[in-house]
Amino acid sequence: MKDIIVERKTKETDIKICLKPESKNAPKIKTPLPFFSHMLNSAFFHGGFDINIEAAGDIEVDPHHLVEDTGIVLGQVFRELFKLYKKVARYGDCTIPMDDALCQVVIDVCERSYLVYKAEFSNPRAGDFDLWLLKEFFTGFTNSARINLHIIKHYGENGHHEAEAAFKAWGIALSKAYKKQEDDRLLSTKGSL
């Protein structure tokens, strides 16, 4: 099965992502934002995705462009995975604890973009990373992937733990929702997604 490669180059960012659908090798993440790289690595390691992300951008202006555009490109990658597989499990959910934090992610691969984001973090930053940027990331991802994505922080006291629990849950929910289906049944009463 062929690799899925999506690139986006603008005056603000330069992003290349390669997903190997049939491989279980560890992810390789390279961004100039260490906390963001850590979150992406956590998600795709626990989700079991062999993905290579190389992202650079004008973070001296604001990390916003890089974080949002990475979400957009990742969404395009998963849209291509859906097209490649044609039929996927469609639904995926996961609830993850991390010390004080408990976060839940639910996904519907349904060709309709909708984000529910109930994840106000206990701290505004993790290190020097503004945690409000994560909503921008997930918005870009949801719109490009054309999925329903619900992210709910049930509770927590540490912003780093809350964000990491959310990313790990997202990675595992992705692996469930995008699991390739071998039967002919389309999971829609309409007969089409």
Salt bridges, closest charged atoms under 4 A:
GLU12 OE2 - HIS65 NE2 3.44
ASP14 OD2 - LYS9 NZ 3.72
ASP58 OD1 - HIS65 ND1 3.04
GLU68 OE1 - HIS64 ND1 3.85
ASP69 OD2 - ARG8 NE 3.40
GLU80 OE2 - LYS83 NZ 3.34
ASP99 OD2 - HIS161 NE2 3.64
ASP100 OD1 - HIS161 ND1 2.59
ASP108 OD1 - ARG90 NE 2.55
GLU111 OE2 - ARG79 NH1 2.65
GLU111 OE1 - ARG146 NH2 3.89
ASP130 OD1 - ARG125 NE 2.86
GLU136 OE1 - HIS64 NE2 3.41
GLU162 OE2 - LYS153 NZ 3.52
GLU164 OE1 - HIS38 NE2 3.11
GLU164 OE1 - HIS160 NE2 3.11
GLU164 OE2 - LYS168 NZ 3.39
